Amino acid sequence: MEIIAYEMRFQKDIIEQSNISCVPFEEKYFSTYMHIYNECFYEMRKTLNIEPYNFLNDYEQIKEKSKDIYLLVENEEIIGSIACYGNEIDDLIVSKKFQHKGYGKQLLLWGMQCIRKKNNEPIVLHVAEWNNNALLLYKRNGFEITNIEKVR
């Protein structure tokens, strides 16, 4: 099965303010983070036949990247997460329990602001064509498709 992904870039000068605050990832959150991560990507990975369907299973997989992963936590419960690698946003996830409540947008805005504080490069992200909800979220918040990639 051919998998299409879009490279998207933020094309505006001003980033809307986020009304959340995220904390840096800590290993103590890994088990819950792993569950939410796999829950968020399972359906897409299964539909697109990307094995293993539950990809994340060991802290070592993200240990090096964890310094760039941020969590939205309330009362010790992870609501969602975003990774900010250089000028790229990746792995924006929201726990199923908290989806469709605006947290995805707030995490996106927070991540964009985090990147902008570090550098002035264009903010980029990649999204699978299959993930229509994420694609719409990104378009509504100033991202435009700049490249179409065939992943396989």
N, CA, C and O atoms as a DFTB+ gen file, in Angstrom:
608 C
 N C O
     1  1       0.845      -1.177       0.000
     2  2       0.000       0.000       0.000
     3  2       0.893       1.243       0.000
     4  3       1.832       1.353       0.789
     5  1       0.581       2.165      -0.893
     6  2       1.327       3.421      -0.956
     7  2       0.863       4.351       0.161
     8  3      -0.334       4.513       0.401
     9  1       1.827       4.952       0.831
    10  2       1.526       5.884       1.914
    11  2       2.005       7.268       1.498
    12  3       3.165       7.463       1.136
    13  1       1.085       8.218       1.558
    14  2       1.392       9.602       1.203
    15  2       1.472      10.430       2.487
    16  3       0.625      10.313       3.373
    17  1       2.497      11.258       2.565
    18  2       2.638      12.191       3.690
    19  2       2.845      13.586       3.122
    20  3       3.427      13.764       2.052
    21  1       2.365      14.550       3.852
    22  2       2.533      15.945       3.448
    23  2       3.555      16.620       4.348
    24  3       3.520      16.478       5.571
    25  1       4.462      17.353       3.726
    26  2       5.286      18.275       4.482
    27  2       4.509      19.580       4.500
    28  3       4.029      20.041       3.465
    29  1       4.389      20.171       5.678
    30  2       3.642      21.418       5.802
    31  2       4.520      22.450       6.497
    32  3       5.345      22.116       7.348
    33  1       4.326      23.718       6.114
    34  2       5.070      24.825       6.717
    35  2       4.100      25.880       7.206
    36  3       3.062      26.140       6.597
    37  1       4.470      26.477       8.324
    38  2       3.689      27.591       8.860
    39  2       4.023      28.812       8.009
    40  3       5.189      29.194       7.903
    41  1       3.008      29.426       7.403
    42  2       3.240      30.470       6.422
    43  2       2.872      31.870       6.915
    44  3       2.806      32.809       6.122
    45  1       2.635      32.009       8.199
    46  2       2.261      33.325       8.719
    47  2       3.376      33.879       9.596
    48  3       4.280      33.149      10.001
    49  1       3.305      35.171       9.884
    50  2       4.311      35.813      10.727
    51  2       3.975      35.723      12.212
    52  3       4.870      35.630      13.053
    53  1       2.687      35.749      12.530
    54  2       2.265      35.821      13.929
    55  2       1.637      34.493      14.351
    56  3       0.802      33.928      13.644
    57  1       2.060      34.011      15.519
    58  2       1.522      32.777      16.086
    59  2       0.514      33.151      17.170
    60  3       0.820      33.915      18.086
    61  1      -0.672      32.608      17.052
    62  2      -1.704      32.831      18.070
    63  2      -1.201      32.329      19.428
    64  3      -0.518      31.307      19.499
    65  1      -1.536      33.045      20.499
    66  2      -1.110      32.647      21.843
    67  2      -1.800      31.360      22.277
    68  3      -2.988      31.165      22.017
    69  1      -1.065      30.503      22.925
    70  2      -1.599      29.288      23.529
    71  2      -2.008      29.615      24.956
    72  3      -1.410      30.479      25.597
    73  1      -3.030      28.923      25.452
    74  2      -3.443      29.176      26.833
    75  2      -3.094      28.009      27.755
    76  3      -3.728      27.816      28.792
    77  1      -2.078      27.232      27.366
    78  2      -1.630      26.107      28.190
    79  2      -0.150      26.278      28.523
    80  3       0.538      27.138      27.972
    81  1       0.309      25.447      29.428
    82  2       1.724      25.392      29.765
    83  2       2.130      23.922      29.796
    84  3       1.477      23.105      30.445
    85  1       3.200      23.593      29.100
    86  2       3.674      22.215      29.051
    87  2       4.924      22.054      29.900
    88  3       5.627      23.021      30.195
    89  1       5.183      20.817      30.283
    90  2       6.364      20.503      31.073
    91  2       7.258      19.566      30.275
    92  3       6.770      18.802      29.441
    93  1       8.572      19.619      30.527
    94  2       9.468      18.697      29.833
    95  2       9.154      17.243      30.199
    96  3       8.734      16.948      31.318
    97  1       9.364      16.348      29.242
    98  2       9.154      14.917      29.454
    99  2      10.093      14.411      30.542
   100  3      11.257      14.807      30.606
   101  1       9.580      13.541      31.386
   102  2      10.392      12.848      32.384
   103  2      10.110      11.358      32.263
   104  3       9.003      10.945      31.919
   105  1      11.126      10.563      32.552
   106  2      10.987       9.108      32.411
   107  2       9.820       8.553      33.224
   108  3       9.219       7.553      32.832
   109  1       9.492       9.187      34.349
   110  2       8.389       8.698      35.190
   111  2       7.058       8.673      34.438
   112  3       6.139       7.955      34.834
   113  1       6.947       9.447      33.362
   114  2       5.707       9.496      32.578
   115  2       5.687       8.466      31.444
   116  3       4.682       8.341      30.745
   117  1       6.786       7.728      31.255
   118  2       6.899       6.918      30.045
   119  2       5.761       5.923      29.866
   120  3       5.201       5.838      28.773
   121  1       5.405       5.179      30.883
   122  2       4.375       4.142      30.738
   123  2       3.049       4.728      30.241
   124  3       2.428       4.185      29.327
   125  1       2.631       5.819      30.840
   126  2       1.384       6.465      30.415
   127  2       1.538       7.076      29.031
   128  3       0.647       6.955      28.191
   129  1       2.666       7.730      28.796
   130  2       2.936       8.312      27.476
   131  2       2.900       7.234      26.398
   132  3       2.300       7.429      25.341
   133  1       3.545       6.093      26.665
   134  2       3.569       4.987      25.702
   135  2       2.141       4.536      25.366
   136  3       1.813       4.322      24.199
   137  1       1.307       4.395      26.381
   138  2      -0.077       3.975      26.159
   139  2      -0.819       4.979      25.265
   140  3      -1.484       4.586      24.306
   141  1      -0.703       6.268      25.579
   142  2      -1.389       7.304      24.803
   143  2      -0.837       7.360      23.375
   144  3      -1.602       7.446      22.415
   145  1       0.474       7.312      23.241
   146  2       1.120       7.342      21.923
   147  2       0.616       6.195      21.055
   148  3       0.184       6.410      19.923
   149  1       0.673       4.985      21.584
   150  2       0.235       3.827      20.805
   151  2      -1.256       3.886      20.492
   152  3      -1.677       3.510      19.398
   153  1      -2.048       4.351      21.439
   154  2      -3.495       4.491      21.234
   155  2      -3.777       5.485      20.092
   156  3      -4.664       5.260      19.269
   157  1      -3.019       6.571      20.056
   158  2      -3.241       7.602      19.041
   159  2      -2.825       7.152      17.639
   160  3      -3.459       7.536      16.656
   161  1      -1.778       6.352      17.538
   162  2      -1.265       5.971      16.219
   163  2      -1.682       4.574      15.764
   164  3      -1.433       4.207      14.616
   165  1      -2.313       3.786      16.641
   166  2      -2.653       2.397      16.321
   167  2      -3.524       2.275      15.072
   168  3      -3.195       1.528      14.151
   169  1      -4.628       3.007      15.044
   170  2      -5.575       2.884      13.927
   171  2      -4.907       3.229      12.598
   172  3      -5.094       2.524      11.607
   173  1      -4.136       4.300      12.575
   174  2      -3.462       4.693      11.345
   175  2      -2.440       3.636      10.931
   176  3      -2.393       3.239       9.767
   177  1      -1.630       3.184      11.875
   178  2      -0.595       2.195      11.559
   179  2      -1.230       0.902      11.059
   180  3      -0.713       0.278      10.133
   181  1      -2.345       0.497      11.660
   182  2      -3.015      -0.732      11.232
   183  2      -3.629      -0.563       9.848
   184  3      -3.464      -1.424       8.983
   185  1      -4.332       0.537       9.638
   186  2      -4.964       0.793       8.336
   187  2      -3.933       0.845       7.215
   188  3      -4.161       0.331       6.120
   189  1      -2.785       1.480       7.509
   190  2      -1.736       1.629       6.501
   191  2      -0.752       0.456       6.510
   192  3       0.231       0.453       5.770
   193  1      -1.030      -0.538       7.359
   194  2      -0.208      -1.742       7.489
   195  2       1.254      -1.406       7.796
   196  3       2.173      -1.915       7.154
   197  1       1.441      -0.551       8.779
   198  2       2.780      -0.205       9.255
   199  2       2.986      -0.962      10.565
   200  3       2.441      -0.588      11.603
   201  1       3.768      -2.012      10.501
   202  2       4.002      -2.821      11.697
   203  2       5.291      -2.398      12.385
   204  3       6.210      -1.926      11.717
   205  1       5.385      -2.553      13.689
   206  2       4.320      -3.010      14.587
   207  2       3.273      -1.913      14.791
   208  3       3.584      -0.722      14.766
   209  1       2.043      -2.338      14.990
   210  2       0.958      -1.373      15.152
   211  2       1.133      -0.569      16.431
   212  3       0.890       0.638      16.451
   213  1       1.554      -1.237      17.493
   214  2       1.917      -0.549      18.739
   215  2       3.434      -0.383      18.719
   216  3       4.176      -1.229      19.219
   217  1       3.868       0.713      18.137
   218  2       5.282       0.937      17.855
   219  2       6.124       1.173      19.102
   220  3       7.206       0.603      19.242
   221  1       5.636       2.002      19.994
   222  2       6.435       2.407      21.151
   223  2       6.300       1.379      22.261
   224  3       5.194       1.113      22.732
   225  1       7.435       0.790      22.690
   226  2       7.366      -0.220      23.745
   227  2       8.543      -0.191      24.716
   228  3       8.590      -0.986      25.656
   229  1       9.490       0.716      24.497
   230  2      10.676       0.750      25.347
   231  2      11.182       2.191      25.444
   232  3      11.287       2.890      24.437
   233  1      11.491       2.619      26.651
   234  2      11.971       3.985      26.864
   235  2      13.197       4.298      26.009
   236  3      13.384       5.442      25.596
   237  1      14.019       3.313      25.744
   238  2      15.229       3.525      24.930
   239  2      14.882       4.086      23.547
   240  3      15.702       4.782      22.947
   241  1      13.686       3.798      23.034
   242  2      13.267       4.290      21.723
   243  2      13.187       5.815      21.683
   244  3      13.391       6.420      20.631
   245  1      12.894       6.428      22.810
   246  2      12.740       7.891      22.824
   247  2      13.718       8.587      23.762
   248  3      13.693       9.812      23.883
   249  1      14.574       7.825      24.421
   250  2      15.464       8.399      25.433
   251  2      16.218       9.614      24.905
   252  3      16.228      10.659      25.555
   253  1      16.849       9.494      23.737
   254  2      17.632      10.598      23.174
   255  2      16.742      11.776      22.765
   256  3      17.145      12.934      22.881
   257  1      15.548      11.477      22.294
   258  2      14.632      12.520      21.822
   259  2      13.833      13.162      22.955
   260  3      13.230      14.219      22.770
   261  1      13.827      12.528      24.122
   262  2      12.913      12.960      25.189
   263  2      13.159      14.392      25.649
   264  3      12.247      15.018      26.190
   265  1      14.357      14.927      25.452
   266  2      14.634      16.308      25.864
   267  2      13.833      17.314      25.040
   268  3      13.722      18.477      25.426
   269  1      13.275      16.881      23.914
   270  2      12.487      17.753      23.039
   271  2      10.999      17.410      23.047
   272  3      10.238      17.899      22.213
   273  1      10.591      16.568      23.994
   274  2       9.181      16.182      24.123
   275  2       8.601      16.917      25.332
   276  3       9.207      16.963      26.403
   277  1       7.425      17.483      25.133
   278  2       6.766      18.260      26.187
   279  2       5.370      17.700      26.425
   280  3       4.690      17.262      25.496
   281  1       4.962      17.725      27.676
   282  2       3.682      17.146      28.068
   283  2       2.745      18.201      28.634
   284  3       3.160      19.117      29.344
   285  1       1.480      18.046      28.303
   286  2       0.429      18.820      28.950
   287  2      -0.137      17.909      30.038
   288  3      -0.785      16.903      29.748
   289  1       0.115      18.274      31.286
   290  2      -0.247      17.434      32.432
   291  2      -1.147      18.228      33.364
   292  3      -0.889      19.392      33.669
   293  1      -2.209      17.570      33.809
   294  2      -3.103      18.185      34.799
   295  2      -3.403      17.149      35.860
   296  3      -3.859      16.050      35.544
   297  1      -3.154      17.485      37.112
   298  2      -3.360      16.548      38.226
   299  2      -2.646      15.217      37.985
   300  3      -3.206      14.145      38.215
   301  1      -1.401      15.308      37.520
   302  2      -0.556      14.138      37.233
   303  2      -1.091      13.263      36.096
   304  3      -0.593      12.154      35.906
   305  1      -2.081      13.723      35.341
   306  2      -2.618      12.980      34.206
   307  2      -2.167      13.653      32.918
   308  3      -2.307      14.865      32.754
   309  1      -1.624      12.851      32.007
   310  2      -1.185      13.391      30.727
   311  2      -2.405      13.605      29.832
   312  3      -3.157      12.673      29.544
   313  1      -2.582      14.851      29.402
   314  2      -3.659      15.185      28.466
   315  2      -3.159      15.007      27.042
   316  3      -3.875      14.491      26.184
   317  1      -1.923      15.438      26.796
   318  2      -1.357      15.330      25.463
   319  2       0.121      15.643      25.479
   320  3       0.717      15.887      26.528
   321  1       0.701      15.630      24.286
   322  2       2.135      15.828      24.170
   323  2       2.480      16.379      22.798
   324  3       1.726      16.227      21.837
   325  1       3.639      17.022      22.731
   326  2       4.157      17.520      21.461
   327  2       5.683      17.460      21.516
   328  3       6.291      17.689      22.562
   329  1       6.280      17.151      20.380
   330  2       7.738      17.142      20.275
   331  2       8.158      18.303      19.380
   332  3       7.541      18.560      18.347
   333  1       9.208      18.995      19.787
   334  2       9.737      20.144      19.043
   335  2      11.218      19.893      18.768
   336  3      12.067      20.144      19.623
   337  1      11.520      19.397      17.569
   338  2      12.899      19.089      17.188
   339  2      13.409      20.188      16.266
   340  3      13.040      20.235      15.092
   341  1      14.249      21.063      16.784
   342  2      14.746      22.167      15.961
   343  2      13.596      23.055      15.542
   344  3      13.000      23.743      16.371
   345  1      13.279      23.041      14.243
   346  2      12.143      23.826      13.751
   347  2      10.978      22.925      13.308
   348  3      10.084      23.364      12.585
   349  1      11.005      21.664      13.752
   350  2       9.966      20.710      13.336
   351  2       9.098      20.283      14.509
   352  3       9.587      19.982      15.598
   353  1       7.793      20.265      14.252
   354  2       6.817      19.744      15.199
   355  2       6.568      18.294      14.833
   356  3       6.430      17.956      13.657
   357  1       6.510      17.433      15.848
   358  2       6.296      16.008      15.602
   359  2       5.473      15.418      16.746
   360  3       5.425      15.963      17.849
   361  1       4.841      14.312      16.458
   362  2       4.128      13.519      17.466
   363  2       3.222      14.339      18.371
   364  3       3.292      14.223      19.594
   365  1       2.382      15.157      17.780
   366  2       1.357      15.857      18.548
   367  2       0.268      14.831      18.848
   368  3      -0.395      14.333      17.937
   369  1       0.091      14.523      20.112
   370  2      -0.905      13.526      20.501
   371  2      -1.768      14.058      21.639
   372  3      -1.316      14.837      22.478
   373  1      -3.017      13.615      21.641
   374  2      -3.948      13.952      22.720
   375  2      -4.617      12.650      23.144
   376  3      -5.122      11.897      22.311
   377  1      -4.614      12.398      24.446
   378  2      -5.258      11.204      24.976
   379  2      -6.705      11.131      24.471
   380  3      -7.400      12.145      24.417
   381  1      -7.146       9.936      24.107
   382  2      -8.518       9.753      23.586
   383  2      -9.552      10.391      24.520
   384  3     -10.550      10.948      24.064
   385  1      -9.308      10.306      25.806
   386  2     -10.227      10.848      26.814
   387  2     -10.413      12.360      26.674
   388  3     -11.449      12.898      27.063
   389  1      -9.397      13.050      26.112
   390  2      -9.433      14.508      26.041
   391  2      -9.558      15.055      24.619
   392  3      -9.464      16.263      24.407
   393  1      -9.769      14.169      23.651
   394  2      -9.853      14.636      22.265
   395  2     -11.144      15.409      22.012
   396  3     -12.144      15.234      22.708
   397  1     -11.093      16.267      20.997
   398  2     -12.221      17.096      20.562
   399  2     -12.617      18.137      21.613
   400  3     -13.787      18.500      21.732
   401  1     -11.628      18.609      22.367
   402  2     -11.872      19.637      23.382
   403  2     -10.933      20.829      23.199
   404  3     -10.846      21.693      24.072
   405  1     -10.228      20.876      22.062
   406  2      -9.348      22.005      21.776
   407  2      -7.906      21.837      22.224
   408  3      -7.084      22.726      22.001
   409  1      -7.587      20.721      22.847
   410  2      -6.218      20.520      23.328
   411  2      -5.209      20.364      22.186
   412  3      -4.065      20.803      22.309
   413  1      -5.620      19.749      21.088
   414  2      -4.708      19.595      19.944
   415  2      -4.249      20.951      19.427
   416  3      -3.064      21.155      19.163
   417  1      -5.189      21.871      19.286
   418  2      -4.837      23.214      18.823
   419  2      -3.917      23.899      19.823
   420  3      -2.929      24.518      19.429
   421  1      -4.226      23.799      21.102
   422  2      -3.406      24.458      22.118
   423  2      -1.997      23.870      22.156
   424  3      -1.027      24.611      22.317
   425  1      -1.871      22.555      22.010
   426  2      -0.542      21.934      21.955
   427  2       0.219      22.392      20.720
   428  3       1.417      22.665      20.794
   429  1      -0.465      22.479      19.591
   430  2       0.170      22.953      18.363
   431  2       0.689      24.378      18.556
   432  3       1.844      24.665      18.241
   433  1      -0.143      25.255      19.062
   434  2       0.265      26.649      19.283
   435  2       1.423      26.730      20.274
   436  3       2.364      27.498      20.072
   437  1       1.356      25.942      21.340
   438  2       2.422      25.947      22.334
   439  2       3.741      25.491      21.680
   440  3       4.791      26.095      21.897
   441  1       3.668      24.428      20.886
   442  2       4.860      23.930      20.209
   443  2       5.446      24.948      19.242
   444  3       6.664      25.101      19.155
   445  1       4.588      25.636      18.525
   446  2       5.053      26.663      17.589
   447  2       5.758      27.788      18.340
   448  3       6.796      28.281      17.899
   449  1       5.190      28.191      19.474
   450  2       5.805      29.249      20.285
   451  2       7.146      28.781      20.856
   452  3       8.099      29.557      20.925
   453  1       7.215      27.528      21.257
   454  2       8.454      26.953      21.789
   455  2       9.555      27.002      20.725
   456  3      10.687      27.394      21.007
   457  1       9.208      26.603      19.511
   458  2      10.176      26.627      18.413
   459  2      10.595      28.054      18.105
   460  3      11.781      28.328      17.923
   461  1       9.648      28.948      18.047
   462  2       9.947      30.344      17.700
   463  2      10.884      30.990      18.724
   464  3      11.685      31.853      18.364
   465  1      10.795      30.588      19.982
   466  2      11.700      31.124      21.006
   467  2      13.143      30.687      20.758
   468  3      14.079      31.387      21.142
   469  1      13.322      29.537      20.118
   470  2      14.660      28.984      19.897
   471  2      15.273      29.419      18.574
   472  3      16.487      29.603      18.482
   473  1      14.438      29.584      17.547
   474  2      14.971      29.966      16.237
   475  2      13.892      30.618      15.387
   476  3      12.709      30.590      15.727
   477  1      14.314      31.194      14.295
   478  2      13.392      31.905      13.410
   479  2      13.215      31.177      12.081
   480  3      12.737      31.754      11.104
   481  1      13.605      29.906      12.058
   482  2      13.449      29.099      10.843
   483  2      11.956      28.835      10.604
   484  3      11.156      28.900      11.537
   485  1      11.588      28.539       9.355
   486  2      10.188      28.171       9.099
   487  2       9.806      26.929       9.914
   488  3      10.570      25.966       9.990
   489  1       8.638      26.964      10.509
   490  2       8.165      25.822      11.303
   491  2       7.565      24.803      10.343
   492  3       6.708      25.134       9.524
   493  1       8.026      23.560      10.456
   494  2       7.571      22.497       9.562
   495  2       7.008      21.333      10.370
   496  3       7.275      21.190      11.563
   497  1       6.231      20.517       9.694
   498  2       5.738      19.268      10.260
   499  2       5.401      18.333       9.109
   500  3       5.326      18.755       7.955
   501  1       5.200      17.075       9.427
   502  2       4.804      16.071       8.439
   503  2       3.558      15.373       8.962
   504  3       3.427      15.105      10.157
   505  1       2.652      15.087       8.043
   506  2       1.406      14.433       8.434
   507  2       0.997      13.461       7.325
   508  3       1.106      13.768       6.138
   509  1       0.526      12.293       7.735
   510  2       0.046      11.305       6.771
   511  2      -1.251      11.802       6.138
   512  3      -2.111      12.362       6.819
   513  1      -1.379      11.595       4.853
   514  2      -2.608      11.964       4.134
   515  2      -3.824      11.341       4.815
   516  3      -4.901      11.938       4.829
   517  1      -3.662      10.170       5.368
   518  2      -4.726       9.434       6.036
   519  2      -5.291      10.206       7.228
   520  3      -6.475      10.079       7.541
   521  1      -4.457      11.003       7.893
   522  2      -4.836      11.662       9.143
   523  2      -5.544      12.991       8.869
   524  3      -4.984      14.065       9.086
   525  1      -6.757      12.896       8.400
   526  2      -7.513      14.075       7.979
   527  2      -7.758      15.073       9.115
   528  3      -7.707      16.283       8.892
   529  1      -8.022      14.582      10.328
   530  2      -8.254      15.505      11.454
   531  2      -7.034      16.370      11.714
   532  3      -7.157      17.578      11.915
   533  1      -5.854      15.755      11.712
   534  2      -4.624      16.526      11.940
   535  2      -4.387      17.484      10.774
   536  3      -4.012      18.638      10.982
   537  1      -4.599      17.017       9.572
   538  2      -4.406      17.852       8.381
   539  2      -5.272      19.108       8.461
   540  3      -4.798      20.207       8.174
   541  1      -6.523      18.953       8.844
   542  2      -7.426      20.103       8.984
   543  2      -6.971      21.034      10.107
   544  3      -7.018      22.255       9.957
   545  1      -6.534      20.467      11.225
   546  2      -6.033      21.276      12.344
   547  2      -4.867      22.140      11.882
   548  3      -4.828      23.338      12.166
   549  1      -3.929      21.543      11.178
   550  2      -2.750      22.283      10.732
   551  2      -3.118      23.374       9.722
   552  3      -2.601      24.489       9.795
   553  1      -3.998      23.056       8.794
   554  2      -4.415      24.060       7.795
   555  2      -5.130      25.229       8.464
   556  3      -4.892      26.385       8.115
   557  1      -6.003      24.935       9.422
   558  2      -6.747      26.000      10.120
   559  2      -5.831      26.904      10.938
   560  3      -6.217      28.012      11.310
   561  1      -4.627      26.434      11.216
   562  2      -3.715      27.206      12.057
   563  2      -2.493      27.707      11.295
   564  3      -1.427      27.912      11.875
   565  1      -2.663      27.902       9.984
   566  2      -1.647      28.599       9.200
   567  2      -0.618      27.754       8.476
   568  3       0.320      28.301       7.897
   569  1      -0.764      26.444       8.490
   570  2       0.167      25.588       7.760
   571  2      -0.347      25.327       6.354
   572  3      -1.551      25.199       6.133
   573  1       0.569      25.249       5.419
   574  2       0.237      24.931       4.035
   575  2       1.110      23.781       3.572
   576  3       2.261      23.654       3.990
   577  1       0.556      22.944       2.707
   578  2       1.314      21.823       2.154
   579  2       2.392      22.380       1.226
   580  3       2.099      23.142       0.305
   581  1       3.639      21.991       1.480
   582  2       4.751      22.452       0.651
   583  2       5.400      21.326      -0.132
   584  3       6.164      21.573      -1.065
   585  1       5.095      20.079       0.248
   586  2       5.670      18.951      -0.459
   587  2       4.818      17.720      -0.197
   588  3       4.292      17.541       0.902
   589  1       4.685      16.879      -1.203
   590  2       3.987      15.609      -1.062
   591  2       5.026      14.507      -1.172
   592  3       5.794      14.453      -2.133
   593  1       5.041      13.623      -0.172
   594  2       6.057      12.580      -0.110
   595  2       5.402      11.205      -0.147
   596  3       4.405      10.964       0.534
   597  1       5.966      10.311      -0.941
   598  2       5.541       8.919      -0.924
   599  2       6.451       8.194       0.052
   600  3       7.649       8.039      -0.186
   601  1       5.856       7.751       1.161
   602  2       6.646       7.102       2.202
   603  2       6.993       5.686       1.807
   604  3       8.103       5.218       2.060
   605  1       6.047       4.998       1.186
   606  2       6.327       3.670       0.606
   607  2       5.250       3.298      -0.367
   608  3       5.300       2.222      -0.962
